Amino acid sequence: MDMSQYLDIFIDESKEHLQTINERLLELEQTPGDMALVNEIFRSAHTLKGMSATMGFEDLANLTHQLENVLDGIRNQRLIVTPELLDVVFQAVDHLEAMIISIASGGDGKRDVGETVEQLKRIEQGEMPNKPTAGEQLPLEHTYGEFEYHVLQQAKDQGFSIYEIRVRLRKDCMLKAARVYMVFEQLNEAGEIVKSTPPADMLEEEKFDQEFLVTVVSKTPADELRMRLMSISEIDEVEISAVTVDEPSAKSGEQDDPEPPVSTAIGQVAAAQAKAEAAEKLAAKQTGKTIRVNIERLDMLMNLFEELVVDRGRLEQISRDLNHPELTETVERMSRISSDLQTIILNMRMVPVETVFNRFPRMVRQLARELGKKVRLDIIGAETELDRTVIDEIGDPLVHLIRNALDHGIEAPDIRVACGKPEEGTVKLRAYHSGNHVFIEIEDDGAGISREKVLQKAIDRGIVSAEEAAHLTDQQVYGLIFSPGFSTADRISDISGRGVGLDVVKSTIQSLGGTVTVDSQPGKGSLFSIQLPLTLSIISVLLVQIAAETYAIPLSSIMETALVKKEDIFSAHNQPVIDFRGKVVPLVRLKDVFSVPNASDEGDAVAAVIVRKGEKLAALAVDSFIGQQEVVLKSLGNYLSSVFAISGATILGDGRVALIIDCNALVK
């Protein structure tokens, strides 16, 4: 039976099951006794095993089977869930993900998972993995393929020396990829690189700890190589060892062709690796059924469509005036199609921040384990949608800030207990719309920032003078940690490392037209707040009428709408107020705030929209409610950036412009 027709379905469903397993394992670590989670993980693993066996991917099925045995032991309470056990399980899941990617790229899904399988078997038999000591790291080892051994043998025969070079970066090194590039440059000048662990693409993306391993063939002495590499800044240690190559076990009579020069053979290895990596990357893109579009093209498309909306409104007006049946029918059809097109275009640019936030739970877990800390990550507002331009750029700054919160904010468990805090620290990552901006906040309940130490270090570094320091507010003092060169390698100071990478965060945010601020309470924690302009964003609004003008009020700020009788409007401190469910709420007449012409006070009742900012309420008086609608919010531009209580504008379906009200500015 030809199973290839089901391959795409198999790959998609496998990825869904692995995503479920990953998410539920993180939850299980927080609640080890929750058997419902274990059962859900077991079902996903069992389904994945059956699908793999049916498709003929035996290695995938065997690893999943062994994982399933461990899960069954947890389910039957023969095994206890520990962080060390979950480390091995996560390692198995990583292997499964790599095998699925291999299959998606046209490979056979084979992978060396013998060590992980043995670990799972030992766990199944009741031998629990040992808890790693602080700072312990699995040693990097090279495993050479037959062709690579053949290349190294040729290099040896032609008089080259073969070295395995272990490079360890300093712990405070933030630009790891740049250091790797400099190491590779030096090694390529002295010889040829045969292999690196982790692979080059992972090194470029900084997907390694502080250490990497490189195999090099060269005629340069080892001492000279070591001296060259140690001259690179932020290199902590370089270990060079000679590689002994055994004779390849080739069958007699098979090696009749003359051997190519070693440089050619190395080039073939590099080409083969590059081809395999390119195929994997291509497959990862293709299986997602997505294409990349230049954001400028989407800008042009959006602007052209807005012109089309204006013309559509004009055509509808002409159609009503002429009252021609065929013209009316055609215009109605065009309106329906353009409405669908409008929805597609508006959604095309918008991406939930969930796509960025999803990578952080695993990262926080791993970093907390390395630091010996207990940390819980709370994600709030992951459904908040952002412009694709912002989504593409915001990931790296958030990684810096979260690592900063774990490394320098959250204290070690024993210190937290001594301070009267729970031993588990909390980092909150939240996103929300407010006015003409999107806010992303990273808040921790850690040690906070010492104002005195920041000031002293800033003065020592010449960032501010002692006279200037005396007049700085708390916010301005905390903002000094974003200064380039603020941080030093001194690990003793409580705030050491606070500036490493934070100047990069600030410059990235500013390049997006946003700002980043920090507030802190020593002993209680810190709050980093990123404010980004809303160039384009889809929000749900309530359209309201005031005389001949239409305004939009974001639904996220609205509690409810009400009709208030005029006799129920009172005065307090020369301000009209209403009684709303036992609370005195100020009544803000929008016709007065925005000086709407020809607005009248006729009628027995006032239509009011009750809005909230934190614990404060206000009632916005309007003439009538039009209805709910999803609109695209556009900035008013640099010339109108300071208009009171207006966060932006939107173009309605008939081409008219409606101003969007900033409720935060009105609630005082």
C-alpha positions in Angstrom: 0.0 0.0 0.0 1.4 3.4 -1.0 1.5 5.5 2.2 3.1 8.6 0.6 -0.3 10.2 0.0 -0.7 10.4 3.8 2.7 11.9 4.5 1.6 15.5 4.8 -1.2 14.6 7.1 1.2 12.5 9.2 3.7 15.3 9.5 1.0 17.9 10.5 -0.6 15.7 13.0 2.7 14.6 14.5 3.7 18.2 15.0 0.4 18.9 16.8 0.9 15.9 19.1 4.4 16.9 19.9 3.2 20.5 20.7 0.6 19.0 23.0 3.2 16.8 24.7 5.5 19.7 25.2 2.8 21.9 26.7 1.4 19.2 29.0 4.9 18.2 30.3 5.5 21.8 31.4 2.2 21.7 33.2 3.0 18.3 34.7 6.2 19.7 36.2 4.1 22.2 38.1 1.5 19.6 39.2 3.3 16.2 39.3 0.3 14.5 40.8 -2.2 15.4 38.0 -2.9 12.1 36.4 -5.2 13.8 33.8 -2.2 15.5 32.3 -0.2 12.2 32.3 -3.1 10.5 30.5 -3.3 13.2 27.9 0.5 13.0 27.3 0.2 9.2 27.1 -2.6 9.4 24.6 -0.6 11.8 22.3 2.5 9.5 22.6 0.4 6.4 21.9 -1.2 8.0 18.8 2.1 9.2 17.5 3.6 5.7 18.0 0.8 4.1 16.1 0.9 6.6 13.2 4.7 6.2 13.0 4.5 2.4 12.8 1.8 2.5 10.2 3.9 4.9 8.0 6.9 2.6 8.4 9.1 4.9 10.5 10.4 2.3 12.9 13.0 4.4 14.7 10.4 7.0 15.5 7.9 4.3 16.6 10.6 2.6 18.8 11.6 5.8 20.6 7.9 6.8 21.2 7.2 3.2 22.5 10.0 3.6 25.1 8.7 7.0 26.0 5.2 5.5 26.3 6.5 2.9 28.7 7.9 5.6 31.1 4.6 7.5 30.9 2.7 4.3 31.7 5.0 3.8 34.7 4.0 7.4 35.9 0.4 6.7 35.1 0.4 3.5 37.2 2.3 5.3 40.0 5.4 3.0 39.7 7.5 6.1 38.8 7.6 9.5 40.4 7.7 12.7 38.4 10.9 14.6 39.1 12.7 17.4 37.2 15.5 15.0 36.4 13.1 12.5 34.9 11.4 15.2 32.8 14.8 16.3 31.5 15.2 12.9 29.9 11.6 13.0 28.6 12.1 16.4 27.1 15.3 15.2 25.5 13.3 12.3 23.9 10.7 14.8 22.6 13.5 16.9 21.1 14.7 13.8 19.2 11.2 13.1 18.0 10.8 16.7 16.7 14.2 16.4 14.9 13.1 13.1 13.3 9.8 14.6 12.1 11.7 17.5 10.5 14.0 15.0 8.8 11.0 13.1 7.4 9.4 16.4 6.2 12.7 17.2 4.4 12.5 13.9 2.5 14.7 11.9 4.9 14.1 8.6 6.6 13.7 9.9 10.1 16.7 8.0 11.4 18.7 9.5 14.3 21.1 8.2 16.9 18.9 8.1 19.9 20.6 5.1 21.6 21.7 7.0 24.7 18.2 8.5 25.3 16.6 5.1 24.8 18.9 3.5 27.4 18.1 6.3 29.8 14.4 5.8 29.3 14.9 2.0 29.8 16.8 2.6 33.1 14.0 4.9 34.3 11.4 2.3 33.4 13.3 -0.2 35.5 13.2 2.1 38.5 16.6 3.7 38.2 16.0 7.4 38.6 18.5 9.8 36.9 20.8 11.7 39.3 20.3 15.3 40.0 23.0 17.3 38.2 25.3 19.4 40.3 25.4 23.2 39.9 27.1 24.2 36.7 27.3 20.6 35.5 27.1 20.3 31.7 27.1 17.2 29.4 30.4 17.0 27.7 30.4 17.7 23.9 31.6 14.8 21.8 32.1 14.4 18.1 30.7 11.4 16.3 32.2 11.0 12.8 30.6 9.4 9.8 32.4 7.0 7.6 33.0 9.6 5.0 34.4 12.1 7.6 36.8 9.4 8.9 37.9 8.9 5.3 38.6 12.6 4.9 40.5 12.8 8.2 42.6 9.8 7.1 43.5 11.5 3.9 44.5 14.7 5.8 46.8 12.6 8.0 48.4 10.9 5.0 49.1 14.3 3.4 50.9 15.6 6.5 48.1 17.6 8.1 47.6 17.6 11.9 44.1 16.9 13.1 42.8 18.8 16.1 39.7 18.7 18.2 39.4 22.2 19.6 37.0 22.9 22.6 36.2 26.6 23.0 34.5 27.9 26.1 33.1 31.4 26.1 32.9 33.6 29.2 29.6 33.4 31.1 28.8 37.1 30.6 29.4 36.9 26.8 26.2 38.2 25.2 27.2 38.3 21.5 28.0 34.6 21.3 27.4 34.3 17.6 29.9 37.0 16.9 32.6 35.2 18.9 31.9 32.0 17.1 32.3 33.8 13.8 35.7 35.2 14.9 36.8 31.7 16.0 35.8 30.2 12.7 37.6 33.1 10.8 40.9 32.3 12.6 40.6 28.6 12.1 39.8 28.9 8.4 42.9 31.1 8.0 45.0 28.4 9.6 43.4 25.3 8.0 40.0 23.7 7.2 37.1 23.1 9.5 35.7 19.5 9.1 33.0 19.4 11.7 31.5 21.5 14.5 29.3 20.4 17.5 26.7 21.9 17.7 26.3 22.4 13.9 27.1 25.8 12.4 23.5 26.9 12.0 22.8 26.3 15.7 26.0 28.2 16.6 24.8 31.1 14.4 21.4 31.2 16.2 23.2 31.0 19.6 21.5 27.7 20.4 24.3 26.5 22.7 25.5 27.1 26.2 29.0 28.5 26.6 31.0 25.7 24.9 31.4 24.3 21.4 33.7 21.8 19.7 35.4 22.1 16.3 37.5 19.6 14.3 40.2 21.2 12.2 42.9 19.9 9.8 45.9 22.3 9.7 49.7 22.4 9.5 49.8 25.2 12.1 51.2 24.1 15.5 48.6 23.6 18.3 50.2 26.2 20.5 50.0 28.9 17.8 46.3 28.0 17.2 45.6 28.3 20.9 47.3 31.7 21.1 45.3 33.0 18.1 42.0 31.9 19.6 42.8 33.2 23.1 43.5 36.6 21.6 39.7 36.9 20.8 37.9 38.8 23.6 35.4 37.0 25.8 37.0 33.6 25.2 37.4 31.9 28.6 39.3 28.7 27.7 40.6 26.8 24.6 41.5 23.1 24.8 43.3 21.5 21.8 43.8 17.8 21.5 45.2 15.7 18.7 42.8 13.3 16.9 43.9 9.7 16.2 42.4 8.3 13.1 42.1 4.5 12.7 42.4 2.9 9.3 39.0 2.9 7.5 37.5 -0.6 7.2 37.1 -0.6 3.4 36.5 -3.8 1.5 39.4 -4.9 -0.7 39.1 -3.9 -4.3 36.7 -1.1 -3.6 39.2 1.7 -3.3 40.8 1.6 -6.8 40.1 5.2 -7.7 42.8 7.8 -6.9 41.9 9.7 -3.7 40.9 13.3 -4.1 43.0 16.0 -2.3 41.9 16.6 1.3 40.6 20.1 0.6 38.3 18.7 -2.1 37.0 16.0 0.3 36.4 18.6 3.0 34.6 20.7 0.5 32.4 17.7 -0.3 31.6 17.2 3.4 30.7 20.9 3.8 28.6 20.9 0.7 26.7 17.8 1.8 26.1 19.3 5.3 24.9 22.6 3.8 22.6 20.8 1.4 21.0 18.8 4.2 20.6 21.9 6.4 19.1 23.8 3.5 16.7 21.0 2.8 15.5 20.9 6.5 15.0 24.7 6.5 13.1 24.5 3.2 10.9 21.7 4.5 10.2 23.5 7.8 8.9 26.5 5.7 6.9 24.3 3.2 5.1 22.3 5.8 3.9 25.5 7.4 2.0 26.3 4.2 3.2 29.9 4.5 5.1 32.3 2.3 7.1 35.4 3.3 5.9 38.7 1.9 7.9 42.0 2.1 6.1 44.2 4.6 6.4 47.1 2.3 4.2 45.3 -0.2 1.5 44.8 2.4 1.7 48.6 3.2 1.1 49.4 -0.4 -1.7 46.9 -0.6 -3.4 48.4 2.5 -3.0 52.0 1.2 -4.5 51.1 -2.2 -7.4 49.3 -0.6 -8.2 52.3 1.5 -8.5 54.3 -1.7 -10.8 51.6 -3.0 -13.0 51.9 0.1 -13.4 55.6 -0.5 -14.4 55.0 -4.2 -16.8 52.2 -3.1 -18.7 54.6 -0.8 -18.9 57.1 -3.7 -20.3 54.4 -6.0 -22.9 53.3 -3.5 -24.1 56.9 -3.2 -24.3 57.3 -7.1 -26.2 54.0 -7.3 -28.8 55.2 -4.8 -29.2 58.5 -6.6 -29.7 56.9 -10.1 -31.8 54.0 -8.8 -30.7 51.8 -11.7 -31.4 48.1 -10.9 -28.4 46.6 -12.7 -26.0 49.2 -11.4 -27.4 48.6 -7.8 -27.0 44.9 -8.1 -23.4 45.2 -9.4 -22.4 47.7 -6.7 -23.9 45.5 -4.0 -21.9 42.5 -5.3 -18.7 44.6 -5.4 -19.4 45.8 -1.8 -19.7 42.2 -0.6 -16.5 41.1 -2.3 -14.5 44.2 -1.2 -15.7 43.6 2.4 -14.3 40.0 2.3 -11.1 41.4 0.7 -10.9 44.0 3.5 -11.1 41.4 6.1 -8.4 39.3 4.5 -6.0 42.3 4.1 -6.5 43.5 7.6 -5.8 40.1 9.1 -2.9 39.5 6.8 -0.7 41.9 8.7 -1.8 40.9 12.2 -0.2 38.1 14.2 -1.0 37.2 17.9 2.0 37.7 20.2 1.4 34.1 21.2 3.7 33.2 18.3 6.5 34.9 20.1 5.4 34.0 23.7 5.2 30.3 23.0 8.9 29.8 23.0 9.4 31.2 26.5 8.1 28.5 28.9 10.7 26.0 27.8 13.4 28.7 27.9 12.4 29.7 31.4 12.4 26.1 32.6 15.8 25.4 31.2 17.4 28.6 32.5 15.9 28.2 35.9 17.3 24.6 36.1 20.8 25.9 35.1 20.6 28.7 37.7 19.3 26.4 40.4 16.2 28.6 40.9 12.5 27.9 41.0 10.6 30.2 38.6 7.0 30.2 37.3 6.2 32.1 34.1 2.7 33.6 33.8 1.6 34.7 30.3 -1.2 37.2 30.1 -2.8 38.6 26.9 -1.2 36.2 24.4 -4.1 36.7 22.1 -3.2 40.4 21.7 -2.5 41.0 18.0 0.5 43.0 16.7 1.6 44.2 13.4 4.0 41.7 11.7 6.8 44.3 11.6 6.7 44.4 15.4 6.4 40.6 15.8 9.5 39.9 13.7 11.6 42.3 15.8 10.3 42.0 19.3 11.5 38.4 20.0 15.1 39.0 20.8 14.5 42.0 23.2 12.0 39.9 25.1 14.6 37.1 25.4 17.1 39.5 26.9 14.6 40.9 29.4 13.3 37.5 30.5 16.9 36.1 30.9 17.7 39.3 32.8 14.7 38.8 35.2 15.7 35.2 35.9 19.5 35.8 36.2 19.5 39.1 38.1 15.9 39.6 39.4 14.7 36.3 40.9 16.8 35.3 43.9 17.9 31.8 44.8 15.3 29.8 46.8 17.2 30.0 50.1 17.5 33.7 49.8 13.8 34.1 49.0 12.8 32.1 52.0 15.1 34.1 54.2 13.4 37.3 53.0 10.0 35.9 53.8 9.0 35.2 50.1 7.8 31.9 48.6 10.9 30.0 47.3 9.3 29.9 43.8 9.7 33.3 42.0 7.2 34.6 39.5 7.8 36.3 36.2 4.8 37.8 34.5 4.8 38.4 30.7 1.7 40.4 29.6 0.6 42.2 26.5 -2.3 44.6 26.0 -3.6 47.5 23.9 -3.9 50.9 25.5 -4.6 54.0 23.5 -2.4 54.4 20.4 0.0 51.8 21.7 0.7 48.2 22.5 2.3 47.5 25.9 4.4 44.4 26.6 5.5 44.1 30.3 7.9 41.8 32.0 7.4 41.9 35.8 9.3 39.8 38.4 8.9 39.6 42.2 12.7 39.4 42.7 15.3 41.5 44.5 14.6 44.7 42.5 17.2 47.2 41.6 19.3 49.2 44.2 19.0 52.9 43.4 22.2 53.7 45.2 24.3 51.1 43.5 23.0 52.1 40.0 23.9 55.7 40.7 27.3 54.9 42.1 28.2 52.7 39.1 26.9 55.3 36.7 29.0 58.0 38.3 32.0 55.7 38.3 31.5 55.0 34.6 31.1 58.7 33.8 27.6 58.2 32.5 26.3 61.0 34.8 28.1 63.5 37.1 27.5 63.6 40.8 25.7 67.0 40.4 23.3 65.5 37.8 22.7 62.4 39.9 21.4 64.5 42.8 18.4 65.7 40.7 17.4 62.4 39.0 14.1 60.8 39.8 13.8 57.1 40.5 12.6 56.4 37.0 15.6 58.2 35.5 18.0 56.4 37.8 16.7 53.0 36.8 16.8 54.0 33.2 20.6 54.4 33.5 20.9 50.6 33.3 20.1 50.9 29.5 23.3 53.0 29.0 25.9 51.3 26.8 28.9 50.2 28.8 27.0 50.5 32.1 27.6 46.9 33.1 31.0 45.5 34.0 32.3 42.0 34.4 32.3 42.4 38.2 30.1 39.5 39.4 30.1 40.6 43.0 27.7 43.6 42.6 24.0 42.8 43.1 23.3 44.6 39.8 26.1 43.2 37.8 25.0 42.3 34.3 21.9 44.5 34.4 23.2 46.5 31.5 24.5 43.6 29.4 22.3 43.5 26.4 19.9 46.1 27.7 21.4 48.8 25.5 20.7 46.5 22.6 17.1 46.1 23.8 16.6 49.8 24.0 18.0 50.5 20.5 15.9 47.8 19.0 12.7 49.1 20.6 13.6 52.7 19.6 14.1 51.5 16.0 10.5 50.4 16.1 9.4 53.9 17.2 8.8 52.7 20.8 10.2 53.2 24.3 11.2 51.0 27.1 11.1 52.0 30.8 11.9 50.2 34.1 10.4 50.7 37.5 11.6 48.8 40.6 11.1 48.4 44.3 14.1 47.0 46.1 13.2 43.7 47.7 9.9 43.5 45.9 10.7 43.3 42.2 11.0 45.1 38.9 8.8 46.0 36.0 10.1 46.5 32.5 7.5 48.1 30.2 7.8 48.2 26.4 5.6 50.7 24.7 5.2 50.3 20.9 3.2 52.5 18.5 0.2 51.0 16.9 0.9 51.7 13.2 -1.8 49.1 12.3 -3.9 47.0 14.6 -7.3 45.4 14.4 -9.5 46.2 17.4 -13.2 45.7 18.2 -15.0 49.0 18.7 -18.4 50.4 19.4 -19.3 53.0 16.9 -21.2 56.0 18.4 -22.8 59.1 16.8 -22.4 62.6 18.1 -24.4 65.1 15.9 -23.0 64.4 12.3 -19.8 62.8 13.5 -18.9 59.2 14.1 -16.5 58.0 16.8 -15.2 54.6 17.8 -14.7 53.4 21.4 -12.5 50.3 22.0 -14.6 47.4 23.4 -11.7 46.5 25.7 -12.4 49.7 27.7 -16.2 49.4 27.8 -18.0 47.9 30.8 -21.5 48.4 29.4 -23.9 50.9 27.7 -26.8 52.6 29.4 -29.6 55.1 28.8 -29.5 57.7 31.6 -32.5 59.9 32.3 -31.7 63.5 32.6 -33.2 63.7 36.1 -30.7 61.0 37.2 -27.7 63.3 36.3 -26.4 65.2 39.4 -23.6 67.7 40.0 -20.6 67.2 42.2 -17.7 69.7 42.4 -19.2 71.4 39.3 -18.9 68.1 37.4 -22.0 66.2 36.1 -22.1 62.7 37.6 -24.4 59.7 37.6 -25.2 56.9 40.1 -24.0 53.7 38.5 -24.7 50.6 40.6 -24.1 52.5 43.8 -20.9 54.3 42.6 -20.6 58.0 41.7 -19.3 58.1 38.2 -18.4 61.3 36.3 -20.3 62.0 33.1 -18.1 63.2 30.3 -20.0 64.9 27.5 -17.9 64.1 24.3 -19.6 66.9 22.4 -17.9 69.3 24.7 -14.6 67.5 24.8 -14.3 67.4 21.0 -16.3 70.7 20.3 -18.7 68.9 18.0 -20.7 71.5 16.0 -24.5 71.5 15.9 -24.7 69.0 18.9 -27.9 69.5 20.9 -29.2 68.3 24.3 -32.7 67.4 23.1 -34.4 64.3 24.4 -35.3 62.9 27.8 -32.4 60.5 28.2 -28.6 60.5 27.5 -26.9 57.5 25.8 -23.8 56.7 27.9 -20.9 54.3 27.5 -19.4 53.2 30.8 -15.6 52.8 30.5 -13.0 51.7 32.9 -9.3 52.4 33.5 -8.1 50.2 36.4 -10.5 50.8 39.2 -11.7 54.2 37.9 -14.9 54.6 35.9 -16.3 57.2 33.6 -19.5 57.6 31.6 -19.1 59.0 28.1 -22.2 60.8 26.9 -23.1 60.3 23.2 -26.1 60.9 21.0 -26.7 57.3 19.9 -25.1 53.8 19.4 -24.4 52.6 15.9 -23.1 49.1 16.6 -20.0 46.9 17.1 -17.4 46.6 14.4 -13.8 45.4 13.9 -11.7 48.3 12.5 -8.1 48.9 11.6 -6.5 51.5 13.8 -4.1 53.9 12.2 -1.8 56.5 13.7 -2.6 60.2 13.2 1.0 60.8 12.3 3.7 63.0 13.8 1.9 66.3 13.2 -1.2 65.2 15.3 0.6 63.2 17.9 -0.6 65.3 20.8 -4.4 65.4 20.1 -6.2 65.0 23.5 -8.2 61.8 24.0 -7.8 60.6 20.4 -5.6 57.5 19.9 -6.0 57.2 16.1 -8.4 57.0 13.3 -10.1 54.4 11.1 -11.7 54.5 7.7 -15.2 53.1 7.7 -16.9 51.0 5.0 -18.4 54.1 3.4 -15.0 55.8 3.2 -15.6 58.2 6.1 -13.0 58.7 8.7 -13.9 57.9 12.3 -11.7 59.0 15.2 -10.9 56.4 17.9 -11.3 57.6 21.4 -8.5 57.0 24.0 -10.6 56.2 27.1 -7.5 56.2 29.3 -7.1 59.9 28.7 -10.7 60.7 29.6 -10.8 58.6 32.8 -9.1 60.7 35.5 
